[in-house]
Amino acid sequence: MQVTPPFDLVIFGGNGDLAMRKLLPALYHRHRAGSLCDDGRILAVSRSEMDRATYLNLAREALVAHLGSHFNERDWEKFAQRLDFHRVDANAPGHYSGLAMVLGENTGRVRVFYLSTSPDLFMNICRNLGQAGLVTPESRVVLEKPLGRDLESARAINDAVGEVFEEHQIYRIDHYLGKEAVQNMMALRFGNSVFEPLWRRTWISHVQITVAEQLGVEGRGEFYNGVGAMRDMIQNHLLQLLCIVAMEPPANMDADSVRDEKLRILRSLRPLTGAEVATRSVRGQYRAGAVNGKAVSAFLDEPGIPSDSQTETFVALKAEITNWRWAGTPFYLRTGKRMPEGIAEIALYFRDMPMHLFPTVGGVPNRLVIRLQPDEGLRLDLMAKIPGDDMKLRPVGLNLSFAETFKQRPVQAYERLLGDVIHGRLALFMRRDEQEAAWMWVEPIMQAWVASGNSPKLYTAGTWGPAAATALISRDGFSWHEDY
């Protein structure tokens, strides 16, 4: 990895779940790899009353818990020298003067403000940073999702952040875009000639994008109840994956060239409104069941969830792209909590043969499956002859496991993305017009759900969602890929 320039990384919410579970482990890995320059500081800030020693103890405990065998005491001692803690109440302008003293007056130094907080605080944090004179030409701000609850609130946040930071200084993060398999999907498409003639409506019958979680709301019921699966997953993660699958080759890999092509896809999505929402979307909510043989409670029984909550924990959608390459090829999006498996994958199904010359056993169309998690890799399913005298075929998979092929620890998404922020690389981050185009597509669907007065369809925890999700795809003669 390329070594970073000197930097100060300020993490608002520095003792929160995201910082402890993802950001600090990612920075620790980059430190161990030697890609953080010696003159790189990490400053955690929050309104909590603690000193540096207390924070270092919390950080060490988190790294031990989340890194396992990758944790090394000697590396930790060196990494800890980068870490500091400073108390800042995000809503108190007076607290930012102390932060200014810690950061100093070097305006040529890269200064990253990572907002690992509730989006409700984004506007005040940015305004206070601006008023305290902390935003320099080399400053960047990282915004975690969900950015707003709808198009109007997203625009309000973007407007407020844009008053302080230029667009090229704003990094709207979607960690799925940092995954190795997503990078390899771009390499597969734009670095190999074999698939380009096939990557279109002529040869692909449909595309499935699934992001499934075994987890429930995990103690974040109050937060999740105001968000739901559409805002939490579809509006950002799944639509970004759809863009990577469907986009045209960019002129080059510069940030705006890549993001221009993704924006064209979002603007080409056929709107779903009115009665179509009922036939092309399914929203569900999990009830009590069992996951991995362990009994789990219903969503309505989770702490912080009102007994009459209408929040969806599952969404399935049929999307269509109205452009020359994809017109008529459906894209099925599915995400949910309390699923049987925790997986994220993209499956492209190729059209069937015009006629079948040979008998088959367990016949399945040719398909390309791109696994994002838990084990990143690719699988191409083909038909091959079964050994013996009879000319019978059965499906076989050509598997590429990144871990087995490259024999090295995979770079985690936040490692790559944090490095890109420090280096000033924007290609893997959403531009404002991308984000707003995504909101424009999902908002009418959510409005139609509310207008219908219908409750989310119930599904048993540990299953693949409501029966209506199966009906959604089976009406077109397809079925969900679930042979994990």
Steps between C-alpha positions, in 0.01 A plus 500: 500500500612855429619685812274786601604863527511652853144516636274567794194273511233627738229244578182652642332225701846355553389269780188378320421161350613579144829649613583211729372221274613623156702821488771429758557141379531630143749768603694246706531271195623789286748590773633142512530498120715813512262708289440769766780755504682547829355851527138388503279573801161352595289712735182353643249755624168463679306662782597219739699591809823303477874553473742362242600202715138393540440531127811296418376222726165497318672502161733216595210287626312562175799405285562182697134404461469577129846412367559168673832350388582815297550695821861541605606672822814655352307643204233625738755696702618681187146548371388641835754780461285632215182502711366782711165595649339840539161581647274688256127546529405515132225756570717731714689754284729588790647149508649538153760754611669225701493275194663780301785518750562127469502510119724807473532745214664292224251563216698286255451182701225254402217535753220240495183539705319165520141547621427164665192645669128525447426691175302744715834640615662540157378854440601636839841332492582644159378849591699496821810380317461786255442764766805380693718540189587131491416442132804544280554436126639158595204407721257217423178396671369142499123453534359166610162377381207531521525861384151622584164328509385613157595726211409820684704422812793372291503827308488697825805312632685535170423873488629554855815293443551674165505841669821393677663243269538498122350199321846357432563503877187295584532121522160327529609154600341170401724224631366249246687690228825430685456122501757299307231317304349828378842612381539165327161540337629814332818314403289211366292734288755753381824300514390189306358468151318169547189635673451832321299360204276309745447779756166622366131425458565272200672235711406571862145407598501663843722615787457434873664708771462367854635639827375283787577529870454244775509780757198686631513860618767412762409758764446779248123468493423866556730601214388227261130563562540840337697363206397157373649278230418732209695794641766289669588270209315554172548875456876469530663155503280308256447785254876561494560132424239519225687797353832314497339203324310704243717807428668563167880493485629839618741696283759451774508416870497860618244568772256702292520268199397204717233693687356649181431148372339392827281810494377412150382163630316654796327745268407213267316304768136466407293678770268287714186684603141432595362156430833373360655520846264225621611257226869592479592540866465303821570626850514265795559487873642203688312319771640257756693204364842336512832596339787248512290287732459780753159646580469872423222744581272686262591849381210644700645344816846650452605772750411849378241381244137618548244220499324656198812571294455488121874504433613247242790264569480342152462643150484333159470706182483451127690778326541572130759713323367682197811525286629329185712240682248383761145577387278200579747330738364507857724567799370343820620658825457327836616581850386397845584438861473164680569304182630140502842612375704817519599550138541770239516400136412589143375227265476556125289238320574443134224413258428134437613312190264525201462121510622217725695221326587305815307382806598681816509420871413792724506739210566868575563787261855619462564766760775711645488544879709776657532444875568812708479336842573299699755336266583734214526334161345414164322189374405426142242222467524296179354173371744209471469132403466248783773231467362180345352370178183709501515855367348662807588845629493656842603843629853552629651811650832663411595662831741782569563562869700818547641376832620170350628654177696792639607338830491823696279678745230680301493877535181592683264761358566768760876457458477585134250781545684671785816486293317652204370786716847586626640481146212707363356233268124539444411223254354266766287767669158629402458840343207715606307458175539120524360494850206723414419295189481191722262678738282608206453136404432350844291780647184439289514133601505587870221752450287237325554260789372759746207598278389137462444465874630142482731365768828326413453131422620278784768236453649258748852581616740253341316488166556684173223753554129518421341265247415810297871543422501156338188593305662825386774321309309183408242701304776556245597132498808537723595400854733646760852360515514334842727194457766621741 
